[in-house]
Amino acid sequence: MKIGPQVYVRGSIEAAQRYCDAFGAKIGLNFKTPENTYAHCELMVDDKLFMAISEAPDDCERTEGKAWQTTAFNVYEMGSEEAVRHAYEVLSDGGTVINPLGPCDWNAYCADVVDKYGVFWWIAI
């Protein structure tokens, strides 16, 4: 049994590109809609599924503090402060920083960010 994380966002094409940049992922199996959004897009890291992205339905409502679907990812053992810092810069652009880069009780270098698509990320060394 495996778990395959997936997010539903508005702006799936841009989100896929941003997440590829943040985590060094590559686009794998993907299917686009006639509107040129992703019906399904797999992002791969080291030839393994990192996450999948799909366009959220048109009828989803996004209001302050609420989203059609809430998703959180913990991405850790990223290898270096530089990798964490890069992901932080990409994810926080247009998003909201909950806790800036720095130490916490259980990790030497981490941050909490909600990206511009409403997805929560805890990123860490």
C-alpha positions as CSV (number, residue, x, y, z in Angstrom):
1,M,0.0,0.0,0.0
2,K,1.2,3.5,-0.8
3,I,0.0,7.0,-0.2
4,G,-0.1,9.5,-3.0
5,P,-0.4,13.1,-1.9
6,Q,-2.5,15.3,-4.2
7,V,-3.6,18.9,-4.1
8,Y,-6.4,20.6,-5.9
9,V,-5.6,24.3,-6.7
10,R,-6.7,27.1,-8.9
11,G,-3.8,27.8,-11.3
12,S,-2.6,24.2,-11.6
13,I,-0.1,24.9,-14.5
14,E,1.6,27.6,-12.5
15,A,1.5,25.6,-9.3
16,A,3.2,22.6,-10.9
17,Q,6.0,24.8,-12.3
18,R,6.4,26.5,-8.9
19,Y,6.6,23.2,-7.0
20,C,9.0,21.8,-9.5
21,D,11.2,24.8,-8.9
22,A,10.9,24.6,-5.1
23,F,11.7,21.0,-4.8
24,G,13.7,20.1,-7.9
25,A,10.8,18.0,-9.2
26,K,10.0,17.1,-12.8
27,I,6.6,16.7,-14.4
28,G,5.7,13.1,-15.0
29,L,2.4,11.6,-16.2
30,N,-0.1,14.4,-16.8
31,F,-3.4,15.1,-18.5
32,K,-4.6,18.6,-19.5
33,T,-8.1,19.8,-19.8
34,P,-9.4,21.6,-22.9
35,E,-9.0,24.8,-20.8
36,N,-5.3,24.1,-20.5
37,T,-5.3,23.2,-16.8
38,Y,-4.2,20.0,-15.3
39,A,-6.8,17.3,-14.8
40,H,-3.9,15.3,-13.3
41,C,-0.2,16.1,-13.1
42,E,2.4,13.9,-11.3
43,L,5.5,15.6,-9.9
44,M,8.5,13.3,-9.6
45,V,11.6,13.6,-7.4
46,D,14.4,11.0,-8.0
47,D,11.9,9.1,-10.3
48,K,9.5,8.7,-7.4
49,L,6.1,10.3,-7.0
50,F,6.4,13.5,-4.9
51,M,2.8,14.7,-5.3
52,A,0.0,15.1,-7.8
53,I,-1.8,18.3,-8.8
54,S,-5.2,18.8,-10.2
55,E,-7.2,22.0,-11.0
56,A,-9.8,22.7,-8.4
57,P,-13.4,22.8,-9.7
58,D,-14.7,26.2,-10.9
59,D,-17.4,26.1,-8.2
60,C,-15.0,26.0,-5.3
61,E,-15.1,29.0,-3.1
62,R,-12.0,30.5,-1.6
63,T,-12.4,33.0,1.2
64,E,-10.0,34.2,3.8
65,G,-9.1,31.4,6.0
66,K,-11.2,28.8,4.1
67,A,-10.5,26.7,1.0
68,W,-12.3,24.0,-1.0
69,Q,-9.8,21.5,0.2
70,T,-7.2,21.9,3.0
71,T,-3.9,20.1,2.4
72,A,-0.6,20.2,4.4
73,F,2.7,18.8,3.5
74,N,5.8,18.2,5.7
75,V,8.9,18.1,3.6
76,Y,11.9,17.3,5.6
77,E,15.5,15.9,5.3
78,M,15.9,18.3,2.4
79,G,19.7,18.0,2.7
80,S,20.8,21.6,3.2
81,E,19.8,25.0,4.5
82,E,20.2,26.2,0.9
83,A,17.5,23.8,-0.3
84,V,15.2,24.8,2.5
85,R,15.8,28.5,1.9
86,H,15.2,28.1,-1.9
87,A,11.9,26.3,-1.2
88,Y,10.9,29.0,1.3
89,E,11.6,31.8,-1.2
90,V,9.5,30.1,-3.9
91,L,6.6,29.1,-1.7
92,S,6.4,32.3,0.2
93,D,6.2,34.4,-3.0
94,G,2.6,35.5,-3.0
95,G,1.9,33.3,0.1
96,T,1.8,33.8,3.8
97,V,4.7,33.1,6.1
98,I,3.4,31.5,9.3
99,N,6.8,30.9,10.9
100,P,9.9,32.3,9.2
101,L,13.2,30.4,8.6
102,G,15.0,29.4,11.7
103,P,15.2,26.7,14.4
104,C,12.3,25.1,16.2
105,D,12.3,22.7,19.1
106,W,12.7,19.6,16.9
107,N,14.6,20.9,13.9
108,A,17.6,23.2,13.4
109,Y,16.3,25.0,10.3
110,C,12.6,25.1,9.2
111,A,9.7,27.3,8.3
112,D,5.9,27.2,7.9
113,V,4.4,28.7,4.8
114,V,0.9,28.8,3.2
115,D,1.6,29.3,-0.5
116,K,-0.5,31.4,-2.8
117,Y,-2.7,28.4,-3.6
118,G,-3.7,27.9,0.0
119,V,-1.5,24.8,0.6
120,F,0.4,24.6,3.9
121,W,4.1,23.6,3.9
122,W,6.4,22.8,6.7
123,I,9.9,22.6,5.2
124,A,13.0,21.6,7.1
125,I,16.5,20.3,7.0
